[in-house]
């Protein structure tokens, strides 16, 4: 993918994040002490990232994830997503960063953006385990939607679950039951 295309996509995602500010703030119930401790953790982890000295081309993967999770703990999904996006924009990508960005998108209710990240792992790393993540993302999307949109999401969940079952040659009863309940709910 050309650099201009990557930059355009990143800019579009950032603009989307900015335009949807309230979706990117999650309600949390922390004490003042927990908030203060998390803010101290953020400062410490930022310093660790700044001072990271690893082999050439290696990134502070665990620290990046720890920092994003601290932002999420404070309910700031936008900062968590922006952190992951900034490292991806710099050309540093790992399955963990892409996966966790997908999780942040799910928390923000941005299901299609989450699916794009999981699909990216499948495409770039050949890891079909993420068909299961896509299935559950669409299940959550269906559960949080109504009407034809919920039906469309349920159908996508079924499609990806079937692909996962074929790839893994196994099934999952919880997923089957959840999809069945979604389908039954459509007829009521």
TABEL-V474064 format. One record per residue. N is the residue number from 1. RES is the residue in three letters. SS is DSSP state (hx for helix, st for strand, lp for the rest). PHI is phi in radians with two decimals (NA if undefined). Layout:
# TABEL-V474064
n/res/ss/phi
N/RES/SS/PHI
N/RES/SS/PHI
This chain:
# TABEL-V474064
n/res/ss/phi
1/UNK/lp/NA
2/UNK/lp/-1.21
3/UNK/hx/-1.07
4/UNK/hx/-1.11
5/UNK/hx/-1.14
6/UNK/hx/-1.06
7/UNK/hx/-1.10
8/UNK/hx/-1.08
9/UNK/hx/-1.11
10/UNK/hx/-1.08
11/UNK/hx/-1.10
12/UNK/hx/-1.09
13/UNK/hx/-1.15
14/UNK/hx/-1.10
15/UNK/hx/-1.12
16/UNK/hx/-1.10
17/UNK/hx/-1.06
18/UNK/hx/-1.16
19/UNK/hx/-1.19
20/UNK/lp/-1.91
21/UNK/hx/-0.86
22/UNK/hx/-1.14
23/UNK/hx/-1.19
24/UNK/hx/-1.71
25/UNK/st/-2.05
26/UNK/lp/-1.84
27/UNK/lp/-1.18
28/UNK/lp/-2.29
29/UNK/lp/-2.14
30/UNK/lp/-2.02
31/UNK/lp/-1.33
32/UNK/hx/-1.03
33/UNK/hx/-1.15
34/UNK/hx/-1.15
35/UNK/hx/-1.10
36/UNK/hx/-1.08
37/UNK/hx/-1.11
38/UNK/hx/-1.18
39/UNK/hx/-1.14
40/UNK/hx/-1.15
41/UNK/hx/-1.04
42/UNK/hx/-1.03
43/UNK/hx/-1.07
44/UNK/hx/-1.14
45/UNK/hx/-1.22
46/UNK/hx/-1.03
47/UNK/hx/-1.13
48/UNK/hx/-1.10
49/UNK/hx/-1.16
50/UNK/hx/-1.05
51/UNK/lp/-1.69
52/UNK/lp/-1.07
53/UNK/lp/-2.25
54/UNK/lp/-2.02
55/UNK/lp/-1.01
56/UNK/lp/-0.88
57/UNK/lp/1.51
58/UNK/lp/-1.50
59/UNK/lp/-2.03
60/UNK/lp/-1.36
61/UNK/hx/-0.93
62/UNK/hx/-1.12
63/UNK/hx/-1.20
64/UNK/hx/-1.06
65/UNK/hx/-1.13
66/UNK/hx/-1.07
67/UNK/hx/-1.16
68/UNK/hx/-1.08
69/UNK/hx/-1.15
70/UNK/hx/-1.17
71/UNK/hx/-1.07
72/UNK/hx/-1.10
73/UNK/hx/-1.05
74/UNK/lp/-1.43
75/UNK/lp/1.54
76/UNK/st/-1.67
77/UNK/hx/-1.19
78/UNK/hx/-1.11
79/UNK/hx/-1.12
80/UNK/hx/-1.11
81/UNK/hx/-1.12
82/UNK/hx/-1.05
83/UNK/hx/-1.08
84/UNK/hx/-1.06
85/UNK/hx/-1.09
86/UNK/hx/-1.12
87/UNK/hx/-1.23
88/UNK/hx/-1.15
89/UNK/hx/-1.12
90/UNK/lp/-1.35
91/UNK/lp/1.61
92/UNK/lp/-1.71
93/UNK/lp/-2.31
94/UNK/lp/-2.39
95/UNK/hx/-1.03
96/UNK/hx/-1.12
97/UNK/hx/-1.16
98/UNK/hx/-1.11
99/UNK/hx/-1.08
100/UNK/hx/-1.18
101/UNK/hx/-1.08
102/UNK/hx/-1.03
103/UNK/hx/-1.13
104/UNK/hx/-1.10
105/UNK/hx/-1.04
106/UNK/hx/-1.05
107/UNK/hx/-1.02
108/UNK/lp/-1.49
109/UNK/lp/1.35
110/UNK/lp/-1.69
111/UNK/hx/-1.13
112/UNK/hx/-1.15
113/UNK/hx/-1.16
114/UNK/hx/-1.10
115/UNK/hx/-1.03
116/UNK/hx/-1.04
117/UNK/hx/-1.20
118/UNK/hx/-1.15
119/UNK/hx/-1.12
120/UNK/hx/-1.06
121/UNK/hx/-1.13
122/UNK/hx/-1.07
123/UNK/hx/-1.19
124/UNK/hx/-1.49
125/UNK/hx/-2.03
126/UNK/lp/1.13
127/UNK/lp/-1.73
128/UNK/lp/-1.34
129/UNK/lp/-1.05
130/UNK/hx/-1.32
131/UNK/hx/-1.07
132/UNK/hx/-1.19
133/UNK/hx/-1.09
134/UNK/hx/-1.11
135/UNK/hx/-0.95
136/UNK/hx/-1.25
137/UNK/hx/-1.14
138/UNK/hx/-1.20
139/UNK/hx/-1.09
140/UNK/hx/-1.05
141/UNK/hx/-1.07
142/UNK/hx/-1.13
143/UNK/hx/-1.16
144/UNK/lp/-1.82
145/UNK/lp/-2.22
146/UNK/lp/-2.52
147/UNK/hx/1.10
148/UNK/hx/-1.10
149/UNK/hx/-1.09
150/UNK/hx/-1.11
151/UNK/hx/-1.11
152/UNK/hx/-1.07
153/UNK/hx/-1.15
154/UNK/hx/-1.07
155/UNK/hx/-1.11
156/UNK/hx/-1.16
157/UNK/hx/-1.05
158/UNK/hx/-1.06
159/UNK/hx/-1.01
160/UNK/hx/-1.25
161/UNK/hx/-1.15
162/UNK/hx/-1.09
163/UNK/hx/-1.09
164/UNK/hx/-1.10
165/UNK/hx/-1.05
166/UNK/hx/-1.16
167/UNK/hx/-1.17
168/UNK/hx/-1.66
169/UNK/lp/0.98
170/UNK/lp/-2.69
171/UNK/lp/-2.36
172/UNK/lp/-2.49
173/UNK/hx/-1.12
174/UNK/hx/-1.06
175/UNK/hx/-1.13
176/UNK/hx/-1.03
177/UNK/hx/-1.12
178/UNK/hx/-1.14
179/UNK/hx/-1.13
180/UNK/hx/-1.05
181/UNK/hx/-1.14
182/UNK/hx/-1.09
183/UNK/hx/-1.10
184/UNK/hx/-1.11
185/UNK/hx/-1.13
186/UNK/hx/-1.27
187/UNK/lp/-1.51
188/UNK/lp/-1.56
